[in-house]
Amino acid sequence: MIRRWAAACVVAAVTLAVTGPALAAPEDYVTPLTQEKSSVLDTGCIGEAGVAFATIPFDQLFTHDPRTTEPARSVALENDPGHHRSGAPILLVQGDADGTVVPARTEKLRQQLCALHQPVAQVIVPGGTHDSAIGTAKPQIGAWLADRLAGAPAPTSCT
């Protein structure tokens, strides 16, 4: 679990440093070794990132911890989903057998978004895993997108 958390933290630090205008360069947060391995972020997903960063001892991932070092800390909190209403409707797709992003975490996000009066539709894929849910839900995803592009009001799972 620590490795998955560390990989997610590295992904966030590098991504925010590259895309966030308020942040400095990735090397201001991650070590040269972590930066060398970060090319996986150009094409990989969190699983590939976890494998790439797993060989780096935890205490050698960061030069400055982005969870506690400004401005990365503030930028990460500002961009954390579920704390701000989006100008666009949101579709959450979740496999109920997902062991990577557990369904309870997605449900918490849905509840946070609902509390913000955010239109949130949800597709729960029975037996779906982190790798299979999107493929299985393609028909629902396609229909939801087509409706949005046609101007139909966004459905919501919020009550």
N, C-alpha and C positions, 0 to 999 in steps of 0.2 A: 504494500500500500504506500509506503514511503517513496518508493521508486516512481510510482504512478504520479504521486503528488509532486515530486521533484521534477519529473518530465513536464507536467502541466505548468509548473512555475517557470521553468526555463522557456517553454513555448510562449507563455504570456510575456515574460520579460523581453525576449528577443523580438516578438511581434510588436509589442508596444513601443519598444525603442526604435524599431524600423519605421513604423507607421504613425506613431504619435508625435506631432510637431513639438509638444512640450517636453519631450524626452531627449536625452542625449543618445549617443551611439550604444549599441548592445555591449560593447567592451567596457562601458562604464558600470555594468551590472554583472556580467558573466566573465569567467576566467578565459584565457586563451584556449584552453583545452575544450571548454564548453562551446566556445565560439566556433572552433574547428569542426565540432560534431554537429553544429546547428544547420548545416546545409541540408540535412534531412527535412527541415521545416519547409523547404521550397516545394517538395512534392509529397512528403509523407503525412501520415495522420498521427494521432497521439500514440498509437501502438508502436509505430516505427520510431518515433521520438523516444519513447520509453526504452526501447532496445538500444538505440544509439547512446543515450545518456546513462544507461545502467552500468557501464564500465567506469564511470567517473565517480570517485568517492564523494559522498554527499558534501563534505566540507571543502571540496574542490570545485563545486559547481559555480559559485558566485564570488565575486569580489565584494559586492554590496548586495545585501538581500533586498530584492525589489518589493517584498511585502512590507518592509519597514523603512525603506530609503525613498525620500522624495526626489523627483516628482513621480517616480513610478508607482508608489503606493496610492497617491491620489488619483492618478490616471486609471489605474486598475479598478479602484473602487467606483469611479465614475462610469466605467464601462462594464461593470458587473451586471449581467442580465437580471432583471427582476426588480430593479430599483428605480427605473425610469420608464415612463410610457413611451412607446414607439409611435411614430406617425403612420406606420403601416400595420395591418393585421398580422398576426403571428400564427403559424401552424407548427405544433409540436408533434413529432412522430416518435413513438417509443415502443420498443419491444418489451413485453412483460417478462422476458427472460434475459434481459440485458444485464450482464455482469460488469460492464465497463461504466456506463452511466445508469446507476440503479434507478428503477422506476420511482422510488420515493423522492429522489432528488428532482426529477422532472416534475413530479406532482407539486413539490414545494414551489418550484419556479412558476408553474401554472397558477397556483394560488396567489403568489406575489403579484403576478401580472394581472390577475382578476381584481385584486384589491386596488390596482391602479386604474381600473376600468379599461383595460387593454383588451381589444377583441382577440381572443385566443381560441383557436380550434385545436382539437386534439385527436390523434389517431393512435389507438393502442393496438399493437399487433400481437395477437395471442401466439405465444411460443417464439416470438421474434427476439433475436439477439442483436447486439450492437452492429454486427455485420450483415444481418439479413432483413432487418425491419424496413429500411428504406426501399429495398427491392420489392418486398412483399406489398408495401403500401403504395407503390407507383400509381395504380389507378386512382386512389383517393387523393394523392398528392397532385396528380395531373388535373383532376376535376376541380380541386380547390384553387389551383393556379389559374385554370381557364375561367373559372367564375370571377376571380379577382380582376383578371384582364378584361373581362366582359363588363365590368362595373357592378357586378352583383354585390349586395351587402355582405360583409364578412360574417360568417356564423361564429358563435362563441360557445365554449363549453362552460363559461362562467354562469353561476346561478345567483 
